[in-house]
């Protein structure tokens, strides 16, 4: 059962690019423990909203609160310490590095040692390395990547690379995990595996998830709640069953208006 306490709250979010409105008065409440999907047609503002949440974009207006505290103007570099991690729509891995080293990079923000300590191999640096290595082993075991740990990530199939990116986000131990199309380009089998990892990560690591995904079947099966954007506005937000039956969502997302559907049904 999902907790009723809000972990993330957005109020009145406005965002524009060169006079073009990307987001208009968007409110969003994500309850702790939920998988909350964001869907909508191409250009609806989904990635823009995720970029606002992750601090890559600064809203023109509105507020963002995480665990009851305002972080509207917190720099991106501080988000990991708040407990927020994300993956990207396009893979952002280091192709020439191993799977293990790519995952370890997700802990970079938590290093206590400085450059000099790292160069000299001083105790605090060695302690950081041991902790990162230990966490990486745990994450690779969780994602079924342990046998691939020493492989260069560029040599892996695409589906496994997406799994590595998920691992790099999970190693930070986030309370809030932002996933930007984690199943894009995957086969049906790979999607099923990724869905399983997301559900198990929620349970094992007590992680709340905000998810952008185009596969409506996946969204409806995976999510506790679904928010729908259209032309930068939120037009619906609720449990999957309600969203599936919402005529505004059908018109916006499927692209067939209500009258046309009635005509088709009559024929």
Secondary structure as UniProt FT lines:
FT   STRAND          6..17
FT   TURN            18..19
FT   STRAND          20..31
FT   TURN            32..33
FT   STRAND          35..39
FT   TURN            42..43
FT   HELIX           46..53
FT   TURN            54..55
FT   STRAND          61..66
FT   TURN            67..68
FT   STRAND          69..70
FT   TURN            72..73
FT   HELIX           76..78
FT   HELIX           79..82
FT   STRAND          84..86
FT   TURN            95..96
FT   HELIX           99..104
FT   HELIX           105..110
FT   HELIX           115..120
FT   HELIX           123..142
FT   TURN            143..144
FT   HELIX           146..148
FT   TURN            149..150
FT   HELIX           153..155
FT   HELIX           158..170
FT   TURN            171..172
FT   STRAND          176..180
FT   TURN            182..185
FT   HELIX           188..204
FT   TURN            205..206
FT   STRAND          208..212
FT   HELIX           216..222
FT   STRAND          225..230
FT   TURN            231..232
FT   STRAND          233..238
FT   HELIX           240..245
FT   HELIX           247..249
FT   HELIX           250..254
FT   HELIX           258..266
//
